[in-house]
C-alpha cells in the first residue's frame, strides 16, 4: 500500500537527523522506494533516493506525489524549501536507507493484505480492529451515529485500565456531554479524519465518520489511551474505515429479510397493522411475553437535539440494559417502551424510581400508562402513555414523568369539550351564578366551590373563606335561591365539581 510523506519522514527521523519541514503532505500516495539514475522525468508516486540529481531534472518541477531523499549537496539550492525534498546526513548509507524503507512498506503491506484477506473470508469488524491494533497502538471503537457501540479492540477487555471505554454509563455520560457541544455537532458532517478534544470523553480521539446514502451513520474512533496519536495516523484510519464500510454494507444486505422481531411486532400492534389477537398472542409468546404477564408502556418525547444527533437507538439500547424485560424502539417522533412488569419483577413505581435519573440526564419527558394484565390491551397502553405525555406536558410541564392515572381527570375534561365548547358542556347553574357575580361583584361562585371542596362542611368552608359562619350560611341560602341547587343530589354535586374544573382549565374561573 502507499504511504504518506509525513509517515515516512517521521519514521526516518528515528534513525536520521533530517531537516525540519512544516506541513508535510499526509496523503497516502507514495509507493516503494526507487533509486534515481538517468530517468528522463521524476519518478512520481514513489520515494526517490538519489546520490546526485541529473542536470536535466534540475529545471523540472517536482511532482505532487514524490519524496526525494538525496545525499549532501546533491541538490544544492534546488527546491531547498520544499517539503518533498530532504537532504540526508553525511555518511548515510543509501542501501541501508533503502532497506529500512522497504521494511516500512513491508509492515503496512502486510497489514493491508491481512485486511483484504479478512474481507475475502467474511470476517467481522472485531477482527479488523484487532488486526489494526499493532498499527495504531491504541484502542479502536466503532460506534453508530446514535452512540450505540458496535465493536471495539480486544485490548480493551484484556486491559482493566481501558474497560471504562465500553462501560455503558461512561458512554451515556459522554453522550449527554457531547450532544450539547457545538463542535461535536458540527463534526457530524466532516468527511475527513478529525480530532475530538479530551474534555468531551476524557481522552483525545482521532475520528472518521462513515456515511450511508450520504447520511452520517457510524464513527470509527482511535482513542488516545496508551500513547500519543499523531497526525500521520489520520489517513491510515481513513484507510481502515474503507474496509469497515465494506463489512457494514454487507451486514445491512444480510439483515434484509430477517425474521419478526419483538420490536416489529409491538410496532405493528400500536400502528394497527396487526389486530388479530390470536396471532399477537402467538407471536408474543415466542419472545416469552404471555397473556399471564402484566405490562405497561412509556412514551418519551425526543428533544429536537436528540433527533439531530440520532441518539434514539442508543437510548433504546441503554434503557433495555437498565430495565430487564423491556423493549424500546423509535415510533414516529417518540420513543416507545413496553415493559413486561412480570419479567422485570417490579411495580410501575419501582420502574420509575429506577429510571428517573436516566430520564433527567437524557432530557426526556415521559408518559406512563396504567399497568394491564394480558396482551389484549397493549394498544390502549400505548395510547394511554401518549395521552399522558401530551396532556401532562400541557398542564404540568415542570414534571419529567406524567402518569396516566395522574392526568386522567384532565383527559376526561378535555374529552368532554372536544366537540362542544366548555360553556356548552359545563353546568348552566354555575354559569348563571358566575354571571351574577360579575354583575353584582359578589363571590357566590367561590363560596360554592369551597363548599364542595370541603365536602359540604360549613365550618371548614367558612374558615377557608375567612368569613363568619353566619355570613357563609347567608351566602349559601342566596346560592340556593339563585340557582335552585339541591345539595342532596350527588349527581348534581359531581357535575358542578367537574364544571368548576373545566372552567379552571379554560382560566375562566380560579
N, C-alpha and C positions, 0 to 999 in steps of 0.2 A: 504494500500500500504506500501511497505518497505521504510525505511528512512536510512540516512547515519549516520555514527559515528559523522561526523562534525556537521551535523544539530542538532543531539540530544545533543551533548556536549554544543554547543553554546546556545541551549535552556535552559539547566540546569544551565549554568553559570549565568543566570539571577536571580537564587534563591540560588545557592550554590557556595562556593569557591572551585572550582576544580583546581587541579594542571595543569599548562600549559603543553601542548604537541604540538610538531611541526608535520606538515604533517599528520593531521588527515585524515583517509580514507573518501572519498567523494562519495562512491558508494552506491546506494540505495539497500542495501542487508540485512537490519535488520528488522525483524518482531517485533511484540508487546512484551513487557517485560514479563519475566518469573522469578520466584523465584528458585534459585538453592538449591536443597535439597541433596539427596544422589544419584544423577544420576551417571551412570557409565562413561558417557562422557560429555564433554562440550556441552551445547545445541546450536550448531551452527545455525546461521540465526536469532538470537534473541538478544535483550538486556537482559543480565543476571544480576539479583540483588541477592546478597548473603551477609549474615551476617558473614559466615565463609566458607572457601573452604575446602572440604573434602581432607584428606591426599592423597587418591589415584589419585586425579586430579592435585596435585602439580607437578607431573612429566610429566603430559600430556601437550603437547604444545597447545597454543590457536589456534582455527580455524581462518581462514581468515575473516569469516563473523560472528563476535561476538563483543559485547561491554560488558565488565564486570564492574559493579558498586558494590563495596564492602565496608563494614564498616571498620573503622580504625583497622589496624594491622591484618585484616583477611587474608591478603596475604603478610605478611612481607617478603621482599626480593624476592618475586616471580614476575618475569616479571616487575620489577619496572620501567623499561624504556619503556614499551610497550605503544603504543598509542591506545590500545584497552582495557586497564585496568586502572580504575580510583578509587582512594580512596575517599570515601565520608567523609565529615566533621563530627566531633563529634556531638552527639545528633541529627543526621539526622534520621528522621522517615522514615523507609523503606516503610511502607504502603502509606504514603503521597507521597513519591517519585514515587511509583508505579502508583498512581492515576494521578499524573502530567504527567507521560509518556503516560498513557492511553489517556488523553485529547489531547496530542500532536498527537498521532496516529489517534484519532478520527477526528481531524481537517483535516489531509491530506487524510484520507479515505473518508471523506465527499466530499472533492474536487475531488478526483479521481472518486467517484461514480457519481458525477454531470457531469463530463466529459463523462463517459461511457453512461449515460442516454441521454446526448445531441447527441452523435453519434447514439444511437439507434433510436432517434426521428428525425434524419436527420437535426440536427441543423447546423448552419453555423459557420465560423471561428470567426466572430464578437462575437458570444455567447461564444465561447471557451475563447477568450481573456478577456471578461468581467467577466466570472466566475472565472478566474485566477487572477484577479487584487488583491483580498484580500490576496492571497498567496505571490505575488511578491511586492506589494505596490509601483509599478512603472508602467508606461505605456508600453504596448506591441505593437509592429508593425510587420506586415508580408509584406515583400517586395519580389517581383520576383527578379531573378538574375540580371535583367536589371534595377533595381531600381524602377520599377513600383509598386506603393503602392496598395496592395490588401485588407488590413484590418488593423484596429488599435483599441485600447481600447477606449471605450466610454468616459472615464475620460478625454480624450484629448478635446473632444467637450465641456465638462462641465467646463473645467478649461481654462480661457483665456490665462493663462501663459504657456500653453502647445500647443496651436494651431500652433505655428511655426514648430512643428514636422511634420505636414502634409501639410504645405504650399508648393505649387509646386516649387516656387523659392528657398526655403530653400533646398528642395530635390535636385534641379538641381545644386545648389552651392555645396552641399555635393558630388554629383556625379562627378563634374568636379575636385574637390579636391581629392577624393578617388581614381579615376581611374589612377592618376599619382603617387600614393603612393605604394612603393614596398611591404610593409607589408599588405596592403589591398588586393593587387593582390594575394599574397601568401595565404592569409586566405581563398580564394575561395575554396581551396582544403581540408580544415580542416574538419574532421569527428566528432570531439568532440567540446563541447562548448568552446568559446574563448572570450576574451575581445578585443574590438577596442578602441584605445585611444581617449581621449577627443578632440584632435586637429583636428580630421577628420570631426566631425559633430557638435562640440560644447558641446557634452555630452558623458560621458563614456558609453559604450554599452556592454552588455553581449549578445553574438550571438550564434546561432547554424544554420548550413547550412542544407538544405534539398536537396535530390537528387532524380532525376527521371531517371531511366535507367542508373544509375551511373554518371549522368551529373548534376552538380550544377544547381538547378532550383529556389530555394527560400531561404530566410533567415528570421528566427524568431529572433526578436531583443527585448531585455529588455533595456529600456533607463533609465539611472540614472538621473531622473529629479525631483523626490520627496524625495528621500532618498538614502542612500548608498547601493550599490549592493555588496553582499558578495559572496565568493566562494561557499558557501553551496547551493546557488540557481542554480548553473550550472546544476547538474543532474535533478533538478526539471524542468528547462527549456527544457532539453532533453526529459523528460517525457511528457511534454505538446506538444512538437514537434511531437511526435508519433501520437497523436490524430489529430493534424493539417494535418499531412501527409495523414491520412485516408480520411479526407474531400477533400483534393486536388485530390487524386486519384479518388474518387467518382465523383467529379466535372468534371474531364477530361473524364470519361466514359460517363457522361451525355452530354458533348459537342459534342461527336461524332454524326454526322448526323444532326447537326444544319442547319438551312436554309441558303440561299445565303446571304452573307454579301456584303456591298459596296466594301470592300477591296478585296474579292474574285472576284467580278465582274470586277473591274478595273485590277486586276492581270491577269484575263483571256483575257481581251482586249489587253493588251500590250504583252502577250505571244503568241497571235494569236489563242488561244483556242476558242474564241468567235468572229466570223466575221460577223454574221448576224445582221445588224444594226437595224432592226425592233425589234429583241429580245433585243439588247443592250438598245435601247430607252425605251422599255417596262420595263426592269429591273431597269434602272436608274431612271425612273420616280417614282418608288416605294420608292426611297430614296429622292425624291424632286429635283433630278437633271434632268432638261428638256432640250430639244433642243433649247429653247429660251434663255438659260443661256450662259454666257461666262466663259471659262475655261483656265487655264494654268497648266503647270506641272513643278515641280522641281525635279532634280535628285541630290542626295547628296552622295558623296563618303565617306564611313565609314572608318575612320582611323583604322589601324591594332589594336590599343589599344582599340578602341571601340568594334571591333569584338571579341577581347579576353574577354572583360568584359560583352559582351552580352547586351549592353545598347540600342540596336536598338528599342526594344519595348517601353522602357521608353521615348526615344527621339521622337518616333512617337506620343505617348500619349501627351507629352509636347507640341509638335507642334500643335496638334489638339486643345489643350487648348488655345493657344495664337492666333491661326488663325481660327476663325469660318468659317465653310463651307469647311474645308479641310479634306482629307482622306490620311493618311500616313501609309505606310507599307513597309516591307522588301521585296525586289525582287532581287534575285541573290545576288550580293555583294554590292548593293546600297540600299539607302532609296529612295523610290519614293513617291512623294507627289502631289496629284492632288488638285487644289484649284478651287472651284466654286466661281469665282470672283463676280458673281451676288449676291450670298448669303453672301459672305464676305463683299460686299458693298464697294469695293475699287479697285484701279488700281494695276497693277503689281508694279509700282513704290512705292505705299503705302505699298504693301505687303513686298517688300524688305526692306523698311525703318523700318518696324515693326519687322523684323526677323533677321536683321544683327547682333545684339548682341547675339542672340541665336546661330547663325552660328559660330560666332567667339569664344564664350565660349565653344562650343561643338567641336571645332577644325574640323569643317566640311566645305568643299567647295561645291558649288552647281552650277549646270547648270539650266538655266531657259528658258523655251520655250516662243515663242510669244503667246499672247492671241488669242484664237479662239472662234467663236460663234458656238454653237451646239455640238453634241456628236460624229459626224462622224469622226472628226479629232483627237480624243483623243490619238490614237495610234501614230500619227505623232507628237503630242505634246510631248509624252514621248520620241520619237526618237530625237526630237529637243533638249530636255533638256539633254539627254545623250551625243549627239554630242557637245553641248555647253560646257559641263563639260570636256569631253575628249580633245577637241581642245583648249579650254580656258586654261586648266591646262598645256597644252603643250607650248603655246606661251605667256601666261600671268600668270605664276604660282604664282605671288605675290598677286593676287586677290582672294578674298573669293567668289565673285559672278561673274558668267560668263553668260551673256545673249546671246541667240542665235543671236539676231539682231546685237550684237557687234562682233561676231565671224563669221558671215555668209560669209564674203568675204574670210576668211581663209578656211572655209569649201568648198567654190566654187573652190578655187585654189587647195586644196588637192584632191578634186574630179576629177579635170582636169588631175591630174598626177597619178591617181590611177592605170591606165592601161598602160600609156606611161610615160617614164621618162621626167623630166622637159624640157630638151633640145630638146625633140621631140614635145613638145606642144607649147612652147613659140615662139615668133616671130623670124624668121630666119634673118630678117633685124637687129634686136637687137643683135643677136649672132654674126653676121658679124661685126657690129660696135664694140662689145666687143673684138673680136679677133684682130681687127685693133688697138684698144687702147693698147692691150697687146704687140703687135709687135712694135709699134711706141711710146709707153709711152705717148700717148695723153689722153685727158679727154673728148672725144666726148659723151660717154655714160652718164656721169654725167651731161654734158651740156643738152643733150636731156631730161633726167629725170627731171631736174629742170624746163626746159621749159614747159614740160607737166604739172608739178605740179602747175605752176603759170598760168595755163590756156592760154598758148601761149602769155604771156605778156613779151616782150623782156626787158623792163626796169626793172621789178621786178626780172626777171631771172638773168640779169647781176649783180644786186645788191646782190643777194644771192650767186652768184659765185665769188663776189669781183673782177670783171673784168670790163673793159670799154665796153660801149655798142657796139662800133665798133668791138672790139675783139669778143664779143658774136656773132654779126651778121656774122663775118667771119667764126666762128665755125659752125654756122647754115648752111651757104652755103656749107661748106665742108661735113656736115652730109647729106645734100640733094644729093650731088654728090656721096657719098659713098654708100648710101642705097636707093636712089631714093624714098624718102618719100614724101607723099602728105599730107600737113598739113590741107587740106580741107576735107580729108576723115575721118569722125568721127569714123567709124568702125575701121579703122587702128589705130587711136589715142587711142581708148579704148583697142584694142588688145595690143598695145605697153605698156600701163599702167599696164595691167594685167600681161604681161610678166615681167616687172620690179618687180612686187610684187612676182611673183613665184620665180624668181631668188634670190630675197631678202630673202625669206623663206629658200631657199637652201643655203644661205650665199655665193652665187656666185657673188653677187653684193650688194653694200651697199645702 
